[in-house]
Amino acid sequence: MSNDFRGAIIPIAEENRDKSAFVTGSECYRFTVMPFGLTCAASVFQRLMDFVLFGLSYLTCLVYLDDAIVFGRSFDEELHRLGEVFFPVEKREA
């Protein structure tokens, strides 16, 4: 089973938001969260996912850029491993 993390939100620090500015017509916009179009966005997200899923990589799941592949020998094992992947995020926030 694969999950796409394109909707994940990584905030951009206030002092760095000017670096993401762009102009359309007469308006100037700055990103407040990291878009995947930035040069280093994919590698930053990869490091974040490696940190969040520490200890699960190669045993329960594989993470590459904005995708996570959770695998198991049976459907029940895969469901159990999905819980292992998604619940560590909740435990770290507590």
Buried (B, 14 or more C-beta within 10 A) or exposed (E): BEBEBEEEEEEBEEEEBEEBEEEEEEEEEEBEEBEEEEEEBBEEBBEBBEEBBEEBEEEBBBBEBBEBEBEBEEEEEBEEBBEBBEEBEEEEEE
